[in-house]
Amino acid sequence: MKRLWLFLPLFILLLFSLGAGSNPPETWTIVYTGAAHGKITPCACSAESDLGGLLRRDTALVDLLKTYPEALLVDAGGAFDEPSPQNRAGAKAMADSLQALGYTAAALGPNELLYGRAFLEALPGSFFVSNVRWKNAPSPLSQTLRRIDRGDQKLEIVALVNPADIYAGDQAEIVIEDPLAFLNRQCRPDTPTLVLCATDPDTARRWLAAPEVEIVLNANPRGDLLVDPPFAVAGGKIYAEAAIYGSRLGILEVSFDHGLPVSAHNRFLPLDNRVADGARVAEFRRRYEAETKRLFLEKLAGQSAIRRDTSPYAGSSACADCHPEAMKSWQESRHSKAWESLRRVKKTFDPECVACHVVGYEKPGGFLSETDTPHLIDVGCEACHGPAKEHVHAVGGSLPKLTLDLCLSCHNAERSPAFEPKTAWVKIRHR
């Protein structure tokens, strides 16, 4: 019996040593976005499209970080829309906002790379791409990866671009390394790797199959606004897609044991109108809207106001005498109140919105402004039937045949994701 008591301290010491040597799984919380395509504010043309916006994102992140104070904030790419004067202003607002919101990493995807060297080099440090470098320059375009070190917990974040997603003509300034070759060359086998990308799902899943990769967060540019994006766990690999147009925040909790995922939980937080606007990025939105208005007025000043007698458009009121029933049907529809809906959200100077709320925007003799062409506000008769001044003067004659494509030019997946042509036609049917 005494011998047993002699061995008891050794037994306790052995148990302590075993316990000290077996570390608990490393748990990471990753809050992710992507595929915003420059949407500073939600479209809100329909209830279904009233999702997203940087100010709502601000509020949601403040609340989430109270629960997950060590969460990583990442953007998978597609934050910008393709370059234009207005979209450049939006890209600047988006970049400044992600920096202010505390993003650890923001991937430069195909759209972002179109902005050119001067713009990209002025971006905040959270923006990066791994497998792209400048031509005739030894250094990469940005820091090639992010290594997050929390003592025993480590994570590598990589931002990959698919060469096939960028037209050859847009690659004049850059060299794109094969993504799989980059992973094999740069990533450590003993550290979990998270890939950020903005490409098609098949390509993203092919990168996920690489032995160096444990997680892929993909900003699929063809996501669906109506449903939560895909999420899958299989064979120790995690695939998730960011919500299109920044409509939802993705929240991924993943535990690693010896560098391999052992559990994962994912959910999405919709940024709908129940989420209040935050204050941290309000100034960036204000600057964007001011620049958008300036560009609108600058363009307007360069155009001569089109007089009614030189425009091919007659205005909806000219149709009333011969088509009273059709006029009554139109007046009872939302089309007749389209301009007022823009006034309510203060977007009467935003070309992206104006085009679908007036007649003939950016067409010869079409809408210029509420002051210059007041007869062309709202989605009037000629928005669908085409310029009708000759038709009115001739007191009859044929007009272009209507097609579904005309409706879908405005009622698309971004603005009216739940649009159903047959149901909609009943609401505006007329002869």
C-alpha positions in Angstrom: 0.0 0.0 0.0 2.8 2.4 0.9 4.3 1.7 -2.6 1.1 2.9 -4.2 1.2 6.1 -2.2 4.8 6.6 -3.4 3.7 6.5 -7.0 0.7 8.8 -6.6 2.7 12.1 -7.0 4.2 10.7 -10.2 0.8 9.7 -11.5 -0.6 13.2 -10.8 2.4 14.8 -12.5 1.9 12.6 -15.5 -1.7 13.7 -15.8 -0.8 17.3 -15.5 1.9 17.0 -18.2 -0.6 15.3 -20.6 -3.2 18.1 -20.0 -0.6 20.8 -20.5 0.5 19.3 -23.8 -2.9 19.0 -25.4 -4.0 22.5 -26.5 -7.7 23.2 -27.0 -8.8 23.8 -30.6 -8.1 27.3 -32.0 -11.4 29.1 -32.6 -11.6 32.0 -35.1 -14.6 34.2 -35.8 -14.4 35.7 -39.3 -17.0 38.4 -40.3 -16.9 38.6 -44.1 -18.4 40.6 -47.0 -17.8 40.9 -50.7 -19.4 41.5 -54.1 -20.7 45.0 -53.0 -20.0 46.3 -56.6 -19.8 49.8 -55.3 -23.1 50.0 -53.6 -22.7 52.7 -51.0 -26.4 52.7 -50.2 -29.0 50.0 -51.1 -31.0 50.4 -54.3 -34.3 50.1 -52.3 -36.4 50.3 -55.5 -38.3 47.4 -54.1 -38.7 45.9 -50.7 -36.5 42.9 -51.7 -33.7 45.2 -52.9 -33.6 47.3 -49.7 -30.7 45.4 -48.3 -27.1 46.5 -47.6 -25.4 49.8 -47.4 -22.3 50.9 -45.6 -24.1 52.8 -42.9 -26.1 49.7 -41.9 -22.9 47.7 -42.1 -21.3 50.1 -39.6 -24.1 49.5 -37.0 -24.1 45.8 -37.5 -20.4 45.5 -37.0 -20.4 47.6 -33.9 -23.0 45.2 -32.4 -21.2 42.1 -33.6 -17.8 43.1 -32.1 -19.4 43.4 -28.7 -20.0 39.6 -28.9 -16.9 38.8 -30.9 -14.3 41.4 -29.9 -11.4 39.5 -31.6 -13.3 38.8 -34.9 -11.5 39.3 -38.1 -13.2 41.6 -40.6 -12.4 40.6 -44.3 -13.8 41.5 -47.7 -13.5 38.8 -50.4 -13.3 41.3 -53.3 -15.6 42.9 -55.8 -16.0 46.0 -53.5 -15.8 48.3 -56.5 -17.9 48.5 -59.7 -16.1 48.9 -63.1 -14.4 52.3 -63.4 -16.4 55.4 -64.5 -16.2 58.9 -63.0 -19.1 58.1 -60.7 -17.8 54.7 -59.8 -14.4 56.1 -59.0 -16.0 58.3 -56.4 -17.8 55.3 -55.1 -14.6 53.2 -54.9 -13.0 56.0 -52.9 -15.9 56.0 -50.5 -15.9 52.2 -50.2 -12.2 52.0 -49.6 -12.2 54.7 -46.9 -15.2 53.1 -45.3 -13.6 49.7 -45.0 -10.6 51.2 -43.5 -12.7 53.2 -40.9 -14.7 50.0 -40.1 -11.5 48.2 -39.1 -11.1 45.6 -41.9 -8.1 43.4 -41.5 -8.0 42.3 -45.1 -9.8 43.4 -48.3 -9.1 41.5 -51.5 -8.4 43.3 -54.8 -10.5 41.5 -57.3 -10.9 41.8 -61.1 -12.9 45.0 -60.9 -10.5 46.7 -58.5 -7.5 45.9 -60.8 -9.1 47.9 -63.6 -8.6 51.2 -61.7 -5.0 51.5 -62.6 -1.7 51.9 -60.7 -2.1 55.4 -59.3 -5.5 54.6 -57.8 -4.5 51.2 -56.4 -1.3 52.5 -54.8 -3.3 55.1 -52.9 -5.6 52.6 -51.3 -5.5 51.9 -47.6 -3.2 49.1 -46.4 -6.0 46.6 -45.8 -6.4 46.2 -49.6 -4.1 43.6 -51.2 -3.8 40.9 -53.8 -1.4 37.9 -53.6 -0.7 36.7 -57.1 -0.4 40.0 -59.1 2.6 42.2 -59.6 3.4 45.2 -61.7 5.1 44.7 -65.1 8.7 45.7 -65.2 8.8 45.9 -61.4 10.4 43.4 -59.1 8.0 44.1 -56.2 4.5 42.8 -56.0 1.5 45.0 -56.4 0.8 44.9 -52.7 1.8 42.8 -49.7 1.3 39.2 -50.9 -0.5 37.8 -47.8 -1.6 38.6 -44.3 -0.3 36.5 -41.5 -2.4 36.8 -38.3 -0.5 35.7 -35.2 -2.3 35.3 -31.9 0.3 33.4 -29.9 -0.5 29.8 -30.5 -3.2 30.7 -33.0 -2.0 31.5 -36.5 -3.8 32.1 -39.8 -2.7 33.1 -43.3 -5.0 35.1 -45.5 -4.4 35.1 -49.3 -6.2 37.1 -52.0 -6.2 35.4 -55.4 -7.2 36.6 -58.8 -8.2 34.3 -61.7 -6.3 35.4 -64.8 -9.3 34.3 -66.9 -11.5 36.9 -65.2 -9.5 39.9 -66.6 -9.4 40.6 -70.4 -6.0 40.5 -71.9 -6.3 44.1 -72.9 -6.7 45.1 -69.2 -3.5 43.3 -68.2 -1.1 45.9 -69.7 0.2 47.0 -66.4 0.2 43.7 -64.5 1.5 40.1 -64.4 -0.8 37.5 -62.8 0.8 34.4 -61.4 -1.0 31.1 -61.6 -3.0 30.9 -58.3 -2.1 27.3 -57.6 1.6 27.9 -58.2 1.4 30.8 -55.8 -0.2 28.7 -53.1 2.4 26.0 -53.4 5.2 28.5 -53.3 4.1 30.8 -50.5 1.8 29.1 -48.0 3.1 27.3 -45.0 1.8 23.7 -44.6 1.6 24.0 -40.8 -0.6 27.1 -40.8 -4.3 27.3 -41.8 -4.8 29.3 -45.0 -7.9 31.4 -45.9 -8.3 32.4 -49.5 -10.3 35.5 -50.5 -11.4 35.7 -54.1 -14.1 37.1 -56.5 -14.5 34.5 -59.2 -16.9 31.8 -60.4 -17.7 29.0 -57.9 -16.0 26.2 -59.9 -12.7 28.0 -60.0 -12.9 28.9 -56.3 -13.6 25.3 -55.4 -10.6 24.2 -57.4 -8.4 26.4 -55.3 -10.1 25.0 -52.2 -8.9 21.5 -53.2 -5.3 22.6 -53.0 -3.5 20.9 -50.1 -2.4 24.3 -48.7 -6.0 25.7 -48.4 -8.5 25.2 -45.6 -11.1 27.9 -46.3 -12.3 29.8 -49.4 -14.5 32.9 -49.1 -15.7 33.8 -52.6 -17.4 37.0 -53.7 -19.3 35.3 -56.5 -20.2 38.2 -58.9 -23.4 36.4 -59.9 -24.9 35.9 -56.4 -28.7 35.9 -55.7 -30.1 38.8 -53.6 -33.1 36.8 -52.5 -31.4 33.9 -50.7 -28.5 33.3 -48.4 -25.3 32.4 -50.3 -23.9 28.8 -50.4 -21.9 27.4 -47.4 -20.4 24.0 -47.4 -18.1 21.9 -45.2 -16.6 18.7 -46.6 -13.4 16.8 -46.1 -11.9 19.3 -43.7 -12.5 22.1 -46.2 -14.8 25.1 -45.9 -16.4 27.0 -48.8 -18.6 30.1 -48.3 -19.8 32.9 -50.6 -20.3 36.5 -49.6 -23.7 38.1 -50.1 -24.1 40.1 -53.3 -24.3 43.9 -53.1 -23.2 43.8 -49.4 -26.7 42.7 -48.5 -25.7 40.5 -45.6 -22.8 40.0 -43.2 -21.4 36.5 -43.1 -20.3 35.3 -39.7 -18.1 32.2 -39.8 -16.9 30.5 -36.6 -14.3 27.8 -37.2 -12.2 25.8 -34.9 -8.8 24.4 -35.9 -6.9 21.5 -34.3 -3.3 21.1 -35.4 -4.0 23.4 -38.4 -7.1 21.5 -39.6 -10.7 22.6 -39.3 -12.6 20.4 -36.8 -15.9 22.4 -36.6 -17.5 25.3 -38.5 -20.7 27.3 -38.1 -21.9 29.9 -40.5 -24.8 32.4 -40.5 -25.8 35.5 -42.3 -27.1 38.8 -40.9 -29.4 40.6 -43.3 -28.8 44.4 -43.5 -32.4 45.3 -44.0 -34.2 48.5 -42.9 -34.4 47.2 -39.3 -30.7 48.0 -39.0 -30.1 51.7 -38.2 -27.6 53.8 -40.0 -24.2 54.2 -38.2 -22.1 57.3 -38.0 -18.5 56.3 -38.7 -18.8 56.2 -42.5 -21.6 58.8 -43.0 -19.1 61.5 -44.1 -17.8 59.2 -46.9 -21.3 58.7 -48.2 -21.9 62.4 -48.1 -18.8 63.1 -50.1 -19.8 60.4 -52.6 -23.3 61.9 -53.1 -21.8 65.4 -53.4 -19.4 64.2 -56.1 -22.2 62.3 -57.9 -24.3 65.5 -57.9 -21.4 67.5 -59.2 -20.8 65.1 -62.0 -24.5 65.2 -62.9 -24.6 69.0 -63.1 -21.3 69.2 -64.9 -22.6 66.9 -67.6 -25.9 68.8 -67.7 -24.1 72.1 -68.2 -22.4 70.6 -71.3 -25.6 69.7 -72.9 -28.0 72.2 -74.5 -31.5 72.1 -73.1 -33.6 70.3 -75.6 -36.7 72.3 -76.5 -40.0 70.4 -76.9 -40.2 71.2 -80.6 -36.9 69.6 -81.4 -37.2 66.5 -79.2 -38.8 63.3 -80.5 -40.6 62.9 -77.2 -44.1 64.3 -76.6 -44.6 63.6 -72.9 -47.3 61.4 -71.4 -49.9 64.2 -71.2 -50.0 64.2 -75.0 -51.4 60.7 -75.0 -54.4 61.4 -72.8 -56.9 62.7 -75.4 -56.8 59.5 -77.6 -56.0 57.0 -74.8 -58.0 58.0 -71.7 -58.3 54.5 -70.3 -54.6 53.8 -70.8 -53.8 57.2 -69.1 -56.0 56.3 -66.2 -54.3 52.9 -65.8 -50.9 54.6 -65.9 -51.8 57.3 -63.4 -52.9 54.5 -60.9 -49.6 52.7 -61.3 -46.3 53.1 -59.5 -44.7 54.2 -62.9 -46.5 57.5 -62.6 -44.9 58.2 -59.2 -41.4 57.0 -60.1 -39.8 60.4 -59.8 -41.3 61.1 -56.4 -39.8 57.9 -55.1 -36.4 59.3 -56.1 -37.1 62.6 -54.4 -37.9 60.7 -51.1 -34.4 59.1 -51.0 -32.6 62.2 -52.4 -31.3 60.4 -55.5 -32.6 62.7 -58.2 -29.0 63.5 -59.2 -27.8 59.9 -59.3 -27.6 58.7 -62.9 -27.7 55.0 -61.8 -31.1 55.7 -60.4 -32.4 58.4 -62.7 -32.3 56.2 -65.8 -35.1 54.0 -64.6 -37.4 56.7 -63.2 -37.7 59.0 -66.3 -38.2 58.9 -70.1 -35.3 58.7 -72.5 -32.4 59.4 -70.2 -29.1 59.7 -72.2 -31.1 59.3 -75.4 -31.4 62.1 -78.1 -34.0 64.5 -76.9 -34.7 62.6 -73.7 -34.7 63.6 -70.1 -32.1 66.1 -68.9 -33.3 67.4 -65.6 -36.5 68.1 -63.8 -36.1 71.8 -64.7 -35.2 71.4 -68.4 -37.5 68.5 -69.2 -40.3 68.3 -66.6 -42.6 66.5 -69.1 -40.2 63.5 -69.1 -40.1 62.7 -65.4 -41.7 59.4 -64.2 -41.8 56.2 -66.2 -44.2 57.7 -68.7 -45.8 56.2 -71.8 -42.7 56.7 -74.0 -40.4 54.9 -71.6 -41.9 51.7 -72.9 -43.5 52.7 -76.2 -40.7 54.9 -77.5 -40.6 58.5 -78.7 -44.2 59.4 -79.8 -44.2 63.0 -81.1 -44.5 61.8 -84.7 -47.3 59.4 -83.6 -49.1 62.3 -81.9 -48.8 64.6 -84.9 -49.9 61.9 -87.3 -52.9 61.1 -85.0 -52.1 57.4 -85.1 -49.6 55.1 -86.7 -47.6 52.2 -85.2 -45.3 52.3 -82.3 -42.4 49.8 -81.5 -43.6 46.4 -80.3 -43.0 45.9 -76.6 -40.8 43.0 -75.4 -40.0 41.6 -72.0 -36.3 42.7 -72.4 -37.5 46.3 -72.1 -39.0 45.5 -68.7 -36.0 43.6 -67.5 -33.6 46.5 -68.3 -34.8 48.1 -65.1 -36.6 45.3 -63.3 -33.4 43.2 -63.0 -31.8 41.0 -60.3 -30.4 44.0 -58.5 -33.3 46.4 -58.5 -36.3 44.0 -58.5 -35.0 40.5 -57.6 -38.6 39.2 -57.1 -40.0 40.7 -60.3 -42.5 38.4 -62.0 -43.5 39.7 -65.5 -47.0 38.1 -65.6 -47.9 39.4 -62.2 -46.5 42.9 -63.0 -48.3 43.1 -66.3 -51.7 42.7 -64.6 -50.9 45.9 -62.6 -50.3 48.1 -65.7 -52.4 46.4 -68.3 -54.0 48.8 -70.8 -54.9 49.3 -74.4 
